[in-house]
């Protein structure tokens, strides 16, 4: 007979049995220790926990308590510690109790892209959904449709219906990529690098627009009131 524990994971409340909790807690501690020094630590771990909470919600389907097997099944999707370069969980769990990390594409979801938008991110979201590398063509298509009048209504409808990406998991789902620890961490780190690069470019542009500062040149003269020496 196992005890049950109430936990909050990614903002979702769950009831979990004692064995499952011990394994899940060891897994999360490994994740936090691995990403502790990463610049995007809080966002990476927050997105990971939110994604795991979604998987547990889907897996329960009427069940009341998360079991050890459910934890193992979710780890199959997210990836074992060894999959993302961390130390193994300190628990003695059989190696063959995990399947390999999911490598195939997952079902795509249509989002508005919050990272690449001019208005609402509809065109860039559609580009990601349909696998179009450059959203410029869709933007031009919407611009032509705007002129006819119909495009404005279509754009507004898509803007209202499609949610905006709010996490790395959303952006992976938008592109149909597996939502696992490796991809979440990679996405967050790439976004942080991109923000840093944009800020650096902006700083260089701003510095380039500054007027050159006039330097005072000392020619060796010392001035005194009424005389020069």
N, C-alpha and C positions, 0 to 999 in steps of 0.2 A: 504494500500500500504506500503510495507516494503522496507527499504533501503537494498542495497547489499554491501558486504564488501569483499575485496580481502585479503586472508590470505595465509600464508605458513605453512604447517603442515608436519613435518617429511621430509622436503625437497621438497614437492610437492605443487604447487600453486593451490588454489581453490577459487571459488567465492561462498559466503555463504550469506543467507539472515539474516537480523538483529536479528530475534527471534532465529534462529538456532545458530548464533554466540554467543548470550548471554548464551544459554544453554551449548554449547560446551566449552566456555571459563570458565564457572563455574565448569564444570566437570574437565577440565584440571587443574584449580587452586586447586581443591580438591586433585587431584592425586599428584601434586607437593608438596602440603603441607603435605600430608600423608607420602611421601617417602623422604622428605627433609633431614632427619637425617640418612637415610640408607647409608651404605658404597658405594653401587652401584647406588646411586641416579641418576647420569647423564645417565648411561647406561640403567637403568630401564625405566626412563621417555622417553629417546630417542627411545628405542625399542617400547614402548607403542604408541608414536606419529607416528612412521613409520608404525606400524601395522594398526592404525586407518586410516592413509592416504591410505593404500592399500585397506582397506574396502570401503572407500568413492569412490575410483577410480572404484572399481568393481560395486558399487551400482549405480553410476551415469549413466553409459552405454548410453552416448549420451546426458543426461541431462546437463544443463549448470550451475545450481545453487543447492547447498546443502540446503535442507529444514530442518525444525525442525524434521519432521518425520524420515528423513535420519539419523540425529544425534541420535535420540532415538533408531533406528534400530542398529546402530553401537554400542551403549552402551549396547544393549541386548547381543551382542557378547562378548564385552570386560568385562562386569560386572559393576553393579552399585557401587557407593562408599560403600554402606552397604555390598556388596559382599566381598570386600577386607578389611573390617574393618575400613573404613574411615567414617567421618561425612557425612551426606546426603548433596546433593547440596542445596544451600540456596534458590533455586527457588521453587515455589509451582507448581510442576508437579504431575499429578495424579499418584498414586502408581501403578495402574493397567496398566499404559501406557508402562511399561517394562515387558518383559517376563523374566523368570529366566535365570541365566547364563548358557551357553552351557556346558554340562557335558560329552557328548559323544565324541568318537574319531573323528578326522577330517582326511581328505584325506592325506595320507603320500606323501612326496616328497623325492626324492633321492638326498642327498647331500654327499659331502665328509666331514667327521667330523674333524674340525680344532682343537678340544679339545683332541682328542685321535687318534693320527696318528704316524706312523713310517716313512712312505714315504709321500703319498699324502692323507691319510685318507679314501681311497676307501673301504678297508675291514671293518673298523669301521662304515662307513656310510651304507654299505650294511647290517651289523649286526643290526643296528638300524632300517633300513627299513623293514627287514624281521623278526624283533622281536627276534633276537638271542642275548642272554645276554652277552656272551663272544666272542669278535671278533677274539680270538685266533684261532678258528677252520677255519674261513675263511682265516686268514693269512697263516695258514698251507696249506690250499688248494691252495692259490695263489703261495706259495713257491714250492709246488709239480708241479704246472702248469708252473712255471718259468723254472724248470729243463727241461721240455719238449719243451720249446720255445714258445708255444702258449700263455701261461699265461702273458708273457711280453707285447705282443700286446694288449691283452684284458685289462690289467691293464692300459696301456697308453691311450686306447680309453675311458675307464671309467673316468680316471683322467681328460681328456680334456673335456668330455661332462658334467660331474657332477659339479655343482658349489660348492664352499666350504662354510660351514656355517659361517656367518658373524655376526649373532645376536642371541639373545635368541629365537626370533620368528622362525628363520631358524632351530634351534635345536629342537624346539617343533614340527615344521612341519616334520622334519626328523623322529621323533618318532610317528607322527600321534596324538599328544596330542592337546587339544584345545588351541588356541593362545589367551589367555585372560590375564587380569592384574595379577591375582593370580599366574598363571603359569610363566609368564614373570619374575615377581619379584622373585619367588622361584628359577627359573633357574639361574638368575644373582647372587643371594645371594649364592647359592650352588657353583657356579663357583668361586666366590671370596673366599669362605671358602676353596675350594679345592686348589686354588693357594697359599693361606696362609699356608695351611698344608704342601704342597710340599716344600715351601720355608723354613718352620720350620724344616722339615726333612733334607733338604739339609744343613741347618746351623748346625744341630746336627752332621751330618756325617762329615762336614768340621772340626768342633770343636774336634770331636773324633780322627781325624787324626793328630791334632797338637801335637808336641812333648811336653812332660811335662816340664814346666818351672822350672829351678833350682832356689831354694830359697836360699839366703844367710843366713846363720845361725850365729847369734852373740853369741859367747861362753863367752862373758864377758871380752875378752882380748882387750886392746887398744894398738895399735902399734905406736911407735915413732921411728924416725930414730936413729939407733944405740942402742936401748934399748927396753925392754919389761916391762911394768909396770902392 
